[in-house]
Amino acid sequence: MKKYEFIEHTADVGVRVYGKTLEEAFENAALAMFEVMTDIKTIDPKEEHIVEIKAEDETHLLYTWLEALLIKFDVDGKLFSTFKINEIKRSENQVFLTATVWGETYNQNKHPSRTEVKSITYHRMEIFQKKRKTYVKFILDI
């Protein structure tokens, strides 16, 4: 099964992501976002970072997950190529995500610059969960 594909969108980048579980779909969503930004094959997974976030539901969690990673790039210059969602836990009012991500600091001589991702949007963001399959769709503002 493919991990993700880019779908047509007039001005931005549309992404459709696949996974057997919600966790795998979130991992593949992050992978797709960084593939838009650079060639992920050039990112060595030598630095480990822990990401912990919370949101009111799974859709907001997806947005917050991708935004947290984008902020790490914008603020700290970090690119990531390997993602492991350790846990997605639900409570009455919130959903919590704990992940480990691996990557390195952006180096213009090593990492080809593709498309600048300005932000993640809620526009057309969707999560479909079926037995042993999860589909996620979102738009990256470029």
Residue frames relative to the residue before (quaternion, step in Angstrom):
aa qw qx qy qz dx dy dz
M 1.0000 0.0000 0.0000 0.0000 0.00 0.00 0.00
K 0.4348 -0.6873 0.5097 0.2809 3.57 -0.91 0.87
K 0.5164 -0.6702 0.4542 0.2791 3.54 -1.20 0.66
Y 0.7908 -0.1259 0.1200 0.5869 3.57 1.00 -0.83
E 0.0834 -0.7544 0.6443 0.0942 3.49 -1.39 0.18
F 0.4070 -0.6821 0.5496 0.2590 3.52 -1.21 0.55
I 0.1757 -0.7958 0.5758 0.0663 3.54 -0.88 0.99
E 0.6287 -0.5849 0.3726 0.3518 3.51 -1.15 0.66
H 0.1162 0.7405 -0.6554 0.0933 3.51 -1.08 0.91
T 0.5928 -0.6449 0.3473 0.3348 3.57 -0.85 0.96
A 0.8505 0.1251 -0.0381 0.5095 3.62 0.66 -1.01
D 0.7535 0.3429 -0.1800 0.5312 3.59 1.18 -0.45
V 0.5382 -0.5922 0.4704 0.3721 3.58 -1.25 -0.33
G 0.1914 -0.7675 0.6046 0.0936 3.56 -0.74 1.09
V 0.0919 -0.8000 0.5928 0.0135 3.55 -1.00 0.88
R 0.0865 -0.7413 0.6630 0.0583 3.54 -1.08 0.85
V 0.1135 -0.8156 0.5672 -0.0115 3.54 -0.73 1.16
Y 0.1941 -0.7843 0.5846 0.0741 3.53 -1.12 0.77
G 0.1369 0.7744 -0.6135 0.0722 3.54 -1.20 0.56
K 0.5426 -0.5961 0.4682 0.3620 3.55 -1.21 0.38
T 0.7748 0.1689 -0.0730 0.6048 3.55 1.19 -0.66
L 0.6574 -0.4747 0.3924 0.4341 3.55 -1.29 0.15
E 0.6253 0.5476 -0.3314 0.4464 3.58 1.02 -0.81
E 0.6783 0.4788 -0.2911 0.4754 3.60 0.88 -0.91
A 0.6347 0.5209 -0.3332 0.4634 3.60 1.01 -0.72
F 0.6451 0.5025 -0.3218 0.4773 3.61 1.00 -0.76
E 0.6180 0.5282 -0.3413 0.4717 3.61 1.02 -0.75
N 0.6960 0.4704 -0.2726 0.4691 3.58 0.90 -0.92
A 0.5844 0.5621 -0.3685 0.4547 3.60 1.15 -0.56
A 0.6585 0.4910 -0.3051 0.4819 3.58 0.96 -0.85
L 0.6223 0.5442 -0.3276 0.4575 3.57 1.00 -0.83
A 0.6706 0.4985 -0.2952 0.4633 3.58 0.89 -0.92
M 0.6421 0.5269 -0.3361 0.4440 3.60 0.94 -0.82
F 0.6973 0.4519 -0.2860 0.4773 3.60 0.88 -0.85
E 0.5877 0.5545 -0.3695 0.4588 3.61 1.16 -0.48
V 0.5958 0.5387 -0.3611 0.4737 3.59 1.11 -0.58
M 0.7135 0.4851 -0.2486 0.4401 3.58 0.99 -0.90
T 0.7930 -0.0747 0.1037 0.5957 3.60 1.03 -0.82
D 0.5859 -0.5161 0.4568 0.4263 3.58 -1.30 -0.09
I 0.3409 -0.7886 0.4689 0.2050 3.59 -0.26 1.22
K 0.5465 0.6139 -0.4013 0.4043 3.60 1.19 -0.35
T 0.6646 0.5013 -0.3050 0.4626 3.61 1.19 -0.43
I 0.6039 0.5584 -0.3577 0.4421 3.62 1.25 -0.13
D 0.2408 -0.7709 0.5756 0.1279 3.58 -0.60 1.15
P 0.3496 -0.7581 0.5111 0.2047 3.61 -0.76 0.99
K 0.2321 0.8309 -0.4754 0.1723 3.58 0.68 1.08
E 0.7134 0.3485 -0.2496 0.5544 3.62 1.21 -0.27
E 0.2346 -0.7792 0.5695 0.1160 3.56 -0.92 0.94
H 0.0277 -0.7821 0.6223 -0.0144 3.57 -1.00 0.90
I 0.2934 -0.7226 0.5999 0.1785 3.54 -1.14 0.74
V 0.1028 -0.7732 0.6245 0.0402 3.58 -0.98 0.91
E 0.0134 0.7779 -0.6269 0.0415 3.55 -0.85 1.05
I 0.0910 0.8010 -0.5822 0.1061 3.55 -0.71 1.09
K 0.1368 -0.7625 0.6220 0.1142 3.53 -1.32 0.25
A 0.0161 -0.7805 0.6245 -0.0225 3.53 -1.24 0.57
E 0.6311 -0.5744 0.3747 0.3623 3.56 -1.27 0.23
D 0.7918 -0.0204 0.0098 0.6104 3.61 1.20 -0.46
E 0.7349 -0.4446 0.2810 0.4282 3.59 -1.29 0.13
T 0.6300 0.5302 -0.3443 0.4511 3.61 1.00 -0.71
H 0.6803 0.4590 -0.2871 0.4941 3.57 0.90 -0.87
L 0.5996 0.5567 -0.3531 0.4538 3.58 1.14 -0.59
L 0.6278 0.5232 -0.3297 0.4726 3.59 0.98 -0.81
Y 0.6483 0.5121 -0.3099 0.4706 3.57 0.90 -0.94
T 0.7001 0.4795 -0.2736 0.4530 3.60 0.80 -1.02
W 0.6071 0.5604 -0.3317 0.4554 3.59 1.10 -0.75
L 0.7113 0.4390 -0.2603 0.4834 3.57 0.76 -1.03
E 0.6360 0.5308 -0.3250 0.4562 3.57 1.02 -0.77
A 0.6329 0.5339 -0.3322 0.4518 3.61 0.96 -0.81
L 0.6716 0.4813 -0.2944 0.4802 3.58 0.99 -0.82
L 0.6405 0.5198 -0.3198 0.4661 3.58 1.01 -0.79
I 0.6285 0.5244 -0.3275 0.4720 3.60 1.05 -0.74
K 0.6235 0.5285 -0.3428 0.4631 3.61 1.00 -0.75
F 0.6466 0.4825 -0.3228 0.4949 3.59 1.08 -0.63
D 0.7009 0.4902 -0.2818 0.4348 3.59 0.78 -1.01
V 0.7504 0.3988 -0.2131 0.4821 3.59 0.91 -0.90
D 0.8201 0.2592 -0.0970 0.5008 3.58 0.81 -1.04
G 0.4488 -0.7104 0.4420 0.3139 3.60 1.25 -0.10
K 0.4363 0.7163 -0.4450 0.3138 3.61 1.14 0.52
L 0.1457 -0.7420 0.6508 0.0679 3.52 -1.06 0.93
F 0.1399 -0.8031 0.5763 0.0571 3.58 -1.00 0.80
S 0.1422 -0.8071 0.5709 0.0503 3.53 -1.13 0.77
T 0.7513 0.2789 -0.1648 0.5750 3.56 1.26 -0.26
F 0.0388 -0.8158 0.5740 -0.0591 3.55 -0.81 1.10
K 0.0053 0.7770 -0.6291 0.0209 3.56 -0.99 0.87
I 0.2195 -0.7416 0.6223 0.1209 3.54 -0.58 1.19
N 0.2782 -0.7898 0.5277 0.1426 3.56 -0.46 1.21
E 0.8024 -0.1102 0.1118 0.5757 3.56 1.02 -0.80
I 0.0558 -0.7008 0.7070 0.0776 3.49 -1.27 0.66
K 0.0216 -0.8203 0.5670 -0.0719 3.53 -0.50 1.27
R 0.2304 -0.7816 0.5695 0.1081 3.55 -0.91 0.95
S 0.0925 -0.7293 0.6721 0.0889 3.51 -1.20 0.69
E 0.7704 -0.3461 0.2317 0.4826 3.59 -1.21 -0.16
N 0.8338 0.2200 -0.0683 0.5017 3.58 0.77 -1.05
Q 0.8009 0.2501 -0.1134 0.5321 3.62 1.17 -0.31
V 0.2623 -0.7020 0.6357 0.1855 3.47 -1.42 0.29
F 0.1742 -0.7961 0.5763 0.0608 3.57 -0.87 1.00
L 0.1016 -0.7768 0.6200 0.0425 3.56 -1.08 0.78
T 0.0393 -0.7470 0.6633 0.0204 3.52 -1.06 0.89
A 0.0477 0.8106 -0.5781 0.0807 3.56 -0.80 1.04
T 0.2345 -0.6990 0.6475 0.1927 3.50 -1.35 0.34
V 0.0546 -0.7900 0.6107 -0.0033 3.56 -0.90 0.99
W 0.1730 -0.7853 0.5895 0.0767 3.54 -1.13 0.72
G 0.2431 0.7584 -0.5783 0.1769 3.53 -1.06 0.79
E 0.3603 -0.7039 0.5586 0.2505 3.51 -1.18 -0.65
T 0.6439 -0.5113 0.4040 0.4009 3.54 -1.35 0.13
Y 0.5588 -0.6170 0.4500 0.3235 3.55 -1.04 0.88
N 0.0156 -0.7603 0.6490 -0.0235 3.55 -1.02 0.93
Q 0.3965 -0.7610 0.4595 0.2293 3.59 -0.43 1.21
N 0.6449 0.5155 -0.3282 0.4589 3.61 1.15 -0.44
K 0.7302 0.4118 -0.2200 0.4987 3.58 1.21 -0.48
H 0.7824 0.3142 -0.1361 0.5202 3.56 0.95 -0.93
P 0.3302 -0.7605 0.5188 0.2085 3.60 -0.41 1.15
S 0.3745 -0.7188 0.5448 0.2152 3.53 -0.96 0.91
R 0.1485 -0.7926 0.5880 0.0631 3.57 -0.72 1.07
T 0.7940 -0.2079 0.2059 0.5329 3.57 -0.20 -1.27
E 0.3955 -0.7069 0.5325 0.2454 3.56 -0.90 0.92
V 0.2202 -0.7427 0.6200 0.1244 3.54 -0.86 1.02
K 0.2756 -0.7827 0.5395 0.1425 3.57 -0.56 1.18
S 0.7819 -0.1860 0.1555 0.5743 3.55 0.94 -0.89
I 0.4585 -0.5986 0.5655 0.3341 3.47 -1.42 0.08
T 0.2044 -0.7883 0.5643 0.1358 3.61 -1.01 0.64
Y 0.4779 -0.6359 0.5195 0.3119 3.54 -1.26 0.40
H 0.4694 0.7009 -0.4287 0.3233 3.57 1.27 -0.38
R 0.8626 -0.0145 -0.0515 0.5030 3.57 -0.76 1.15
M 0.3582 0.7215 -0.5143 0.2944 3.61 1.17 0.46
E 0.0662 0.8051 -0.5807 0.1007 3.55 -0.81 1.07
I 0.0949 -0.7487 0.6524 0.0697 3.52 -1.24 0.61
F 0.0540 -0.7769 0.6272 -0.0047 3.56 -0.82 1.09
Q 0.0431 -0.7957 0.6042 0.0079 3.56 -0.76 1.00
K 0.0031 0.7587 -0.6500 0.0431 3.50 -0.92 1.09
K 0.7085 -0.4200 0.3195 0.4685 3.54 -1.24 0.03
R 0.8655 -0.0456 -0.0417 0.4970 3.59 -0.69 1.21
K 0.7244 0.3293 -0.2585 0.5477 3.61 1.18 0.43
T 0.0263 -0.7656 0.6428 0.0050 3.51 -1.04 0.86
Y 0.1123 -0.7708 0.6256 0.0431 3.53 -1.00 0.91
V 0.0638 -0.7830 0.6188 0.0052 3.55 -0.95 0.94
K 0.0410 -0.7852 0.6177 0.0163 3.56 -0.99 0.82
F 0.1336 0.7849 -0.5951 0.1096 3.58 -1.00 0.86
I 0.3581 -0.7112 0.5708 0.2003 3.53 -1.34 0.36
L 0.2155 -0.7465 0.6163 0.1285 3.57 -1.01 0.88
D 0.3377 -0.7284 0.5649 0.1906 3.56 -0.83 1.03
I 0.0642 -0.8169 0.5733 0.0007 3.59 -0.61 1.13
